Amino acid sequence: MVSQVSAQLVLAAKTGPELPSIDDFLPDSILFQGTPFAINRIILIRIVATIVLLLVMCITAKRAKLVPGRWQGLIETLLEFVRDNIVYQVMGEERGRRYVPMITTLFFTIFAFNLCGVIPGMNMAATATVTMPLVFALWTFVQYWIAACREKGFFKYLRGELMPPGVPLPIDIILGPINLLEVLIIRPFSLTVRLFANMIAGHLLVATCLAFTQFYLIESPNWGIKPVGALWLLGGFAFVCFEMFVAALQAYVFAILSTVYINQSYPEVE
């Protein structure tokens, strides 16, 4: 019996399911082909997710009551979490008040975009290509440079980053280019790659599990390997749940790192 099932698995492996690839993240245009306004599937997902997020926030704000219901309570809890546990915890209330709208926007937008990867009909995170994470990272980049120039002045900030006080001159010569590289490239690059690489990996894992599920459980005529498809289905369900956790985690990590980078541009860290 075991040998028969093994033979069926080998036979199935020769034909194999259609596995997802990186090419899935660069689909052909579906609207306005051949124009500067061409829209492919992932751009359409971003547009839909943005509209839904705005509608949810606007309707919740419009129907807000003094004694909140469950939905209003949930939204207010998330807003307070971002304000108190991310912005104020890193920057303090006085300094952080300026950045609450920005960091809240980053958190909720990235969270909503990430969740698109597990929503039926979308099945692709809107942050799973480099474009959107890069836009968010550049927003952070611009904000910490604005904060640095406003609070310290451009040259004073740059001198402090390249030549930290108390460091011997020979070490400064070595650390200077590294610190400049960190401020100009490494910070935005790390924010970008961390977000979109995690979402690509999650999408590929879920899609692979579902591809094997369809192949073994539906397409394969061999009933002996149907339980293998059931195992892949369980694995897909587990990865979907894990992706929902990662969607929130990556939004939190991006938001808190952005807050830290901006805070480092101030004269002192509180």
C-alpha positions in Angstrom: 0.0 0.0 0.0 2.8 2.4 0.9 4.7 1.6 -2.2 1.5 2.2 -4.3 1.0 5.6 -2.8 4.7 6.4 -3.3 4.4 5.5 -7.0 1.3 7.7 -7.3 3.2 10.6 -5.7 6.1 10.1 -8.1 3.7 10.0 -11.1 2.0 13.2 -9.9 5.3 15.0 -9.3 6.2 14.4 -13.0 3.2 16.3 -14.2 3.1 18.7 -11.2 0.9 21.6 -10.3 1.4 25.1 -11.8 3.4 26.8 -9.1 3.5 30.6 -8.5 6.5 32.7 -9.5 7.9 36.2 -9.2 6.3 36.9 -12.6 2.9 36.9 -10.9 3.7 40.2 -9.3 4.1 41.9 -12.7 0.9 41.1 -14.4 -0.2 42.6 -17.8 -2.3 45.7 -17.8 -6.0 45.2 -17.6 -7.1 48.9 -18.1 -5.9 51.7 -20.3 -3.3 49.5 -22.0 -0.6 51.3 -23.9 -1.1 54.6 -22.1 0.7 56.3 -19.2 -2.4 55.5 -17.0 -2.2 51.7 -17.6 -3.5 49.8 -14.6 -2.6 46.2 -13.9 -4.0 43.9 -11.2 -1.8 45.0 -8.3 -2.4 48.7 -9.0 -6.2 48.0 -9.1 -5.9 46.2 -5.7 -4.1 49.3 -4.3 -6.9 51.6 -5.6 -9.7 49.4 -4.2 -7.9 49.0 -0.8 -7.4 52.7 -0.5 -11.0 53.5 -1.3 -12.2 50.9 1.2 -9.9 52.2 3.9 -11.0 55.8 3.3 -14.7 54.7 3.4 -14.3 52.7 6.6 -12.5 55.6 8.3 -14.9 58.3 7.1 -18.0 56.4 7.9 -16.7 55.4 11.4 -15.8 59.1 12.1 -19.2 60.3 10.8 -21.1 57.9 13.0 -18.9 58.3 16.0 -20.7 58.4 19.3 -19.7 59.6 22.8 -20.2 56.0 24.0 -18.5 53.9 21.3 -20.0 50.7 20.0 -17.8 47.6 19.2 -16.7 48.8 15.8 -15.9 52.3 16.9 -14.2 50.9 20.0 -12.0 48.7 17.8 -10.9 51.6 15.5 -10.3 53.9 18.5 -8.2 51.2 20.2 -6.0 50.8 17.0 -5.6 54.6 16.8 -4.7 54.9 20.4 -2.2 51.9 20.0 -0.4 53.7 17.2 -0.4 57.0 19.1 0.6 55.8 22.5 2.6 52.6 21.9 4.5 53.7 18.8 4.7 57.5 18.4 4.6 58.7 22.0 6.6 55.8 23.4 9.5 56.6 21.0 9.3 60.4 20.7 7.3 61.5 23.7 4.0 63.3 23.6 5.2 66.8 22.9 7.4 65.9 20.0 5.4 63.0 18.7 2.1 65.0 18.4 3.4 66.4 15.1 3.9 62.9 13.6 0.8 61.0 14.9 -1.1 61.6 11.6 1.8 60.5 9.4 2.6 57.3 11.4 -1.1 56.4 11.8 -1.5 56.8 8.0 1.5 54.5 7.4 0.4 51.9 9.8 -3.2 51.6 8.6 -2.3 51.9 4.9 0.4 49.2 5.1 -1.8 47.0 7.2 -4.7 47.3 4.7 -2.4 46.7 1.7 -0.8 43.7 3.4 -4.2 42.1 4.2 -5.1 42.1 0.5 -2.9 39.0 0.1 -5.4 36.9 2.0 -8.6 38.5 0.8 -10.4 36.3 -1.8 -10.6 37.9 -5.1 -7.5 40.0 -4.5 -5.0 37.3 -3.3 -2.1 39.6 -3.6 -0.6 42.0 -1.1 -0.6 45.5 -2.5 2.9 45.9 -0.9 4.3 42.9 -2.7 6.2 44.9 -5.3 8.9 47.4 -4.6 7.0 50.5 -5.7 4.6 51.0 -2.8 7.1 50.2 0.0 9.6 52.5 -1.6 7.1 55.3 -1.6 6.4 54.8 2.1 10.2 54.6 2.8 10.8 57.8 0.8 8.1 59.6 2.9 10.0 58.6 6.0 13.3 59.6 4.4 12.0 63.1 3.6 10.5 63.6 7.0 13.6 62.7 9.0 15.7 65.1 6.8 13.1 67.8 7.3 13.2 67.3 11.0 17.0 67.3 11.0 17.3 70.5 9.0 14.6 72.2 11.1 16.0 71.2 14.5 19.8 71.1 13.9 20.4 72.7 10.6 21.6 70.7 7.5 25.4 70.9 8.1 25.2 70.5 11.9 23.1 67.4 11.4 25.4 66.0 8.7 28.5 66.7 10.8 26.9 64.9 13.8 26.0 61.9 11.7 29.4 61.6 10.0 31.6 62.6 12.9 29.9 61.6 16.2 31.3 63.5 19.3 33.9 61.7 21.3 35.1 59.5 18.4 38.8 59.7 17.4 39.6 61.2 14.1 41.0 58.0 12.5 37.8 56.2 13.4 35.8 59.1 12.0 37.5 58.7 8.6 36.3 55.1 8.5 32.8 55.6 10.0 32.0 58.8 8.1 31.2 57.1 4.7 29.4 54.3 6.4 27.2 56.7 8.4 26.5 58.7 5.3 25.6 55.6 3.4 23.2 54.6 6.3 21.4 58.0 6.3 21.1 58.2 2.6 20.5 54.6 1.4 20.5 51.9 4.1 17.5 53.3 6.1 15.1 53.7 3.2 16.4 50.5 1.5 15.9 48.4 4.7 12.4 49.8 5.1 11.6 49.0 1.5 13.1 45.5 1.3 11.9 44.3 4.7 8.3 45.1 3.8 8.0 43.9 0.2 10.2 40.8 0.6 8.1 39.6 3.5 4.9 40.0 1.6 6.3 38.3 -1.5 7.5 35.3 0.6 4.1 35.0 2.3 2.2 35.2 -1.0 4.4 32.5 -2.6 4.0 30.2 0.4 0.2 30.5 0.4 -0.1 30.2 -3.3 2.2 27.1 -3.4 0.1 25.4 -0.7 -3.1 26.1 -2.6 -1.6 25.0 -5.9 -0.6 21.7 -4.4 -4.0 21.4 -2.8 -5.8 21.9 -6.1 -3.5 19.4 -7.9 -3.6 16.6 -5.4 -7.2 17.1 -4.1 -9.0 18.1 -7.3 -7.0 17.5 -10.5 -5.3 14.3 -9.7 -7.3 11.2 -10.6 -5.5 9.0 -8.1 -7.6 8.7 -5.0 -4.7 7.3 -3.0 -2.9 10.6 -2.8 -6.0 12.7 -2.0 -5.0 12.8 1.7 -1.8 14.6 0.6 -4.0 17.3 -0.9 -5.8 17.6 2.4 -2.5 18.1 4.2 -1.5 20.9 1.8 -4.9 22.5 2.4 -4.2 22.5 6.1 -0.8 24.0 5.4 -2.4 26.7 3.3 -4.9 27.5 6.0 -2.1 27.8 8.6 -0.1 30.0 6.3 -3.1 32.3 5.6 -3.5 32.7 9.4 0.2 33.4 9.7 0.1 35.9 6.8 -2.6 37.9 8.7 -0.3 38.1 11.7 2.6 39.1 9.4 0.4 41.8 7.8 0.0 43.4 11.2 3.6 42.8 12.3 5.1 44.4 9.2 2.8 47.4 9.5 4.0 47.8 13.1 7.7 47.3 12.3 7.5 49.8 9.5 5.7 52.4 11.7 8.0 52.1 14.6 11.2 52.2 12.6 10.0 55.3 10.8 9.3 56.9 14.2 12.8 55.9 15.4 14.5 57.3 12.3 12.6 60.6 12.6 13.4 60.8 16.3 17.1 60.3 15.7 17.1 63.5 13.6 16.3 65.6 16.7 19.1 67.1 18.9 18.6 64.4 21.6 16.6 61.3 22.0 14.2 61.5 24.9 
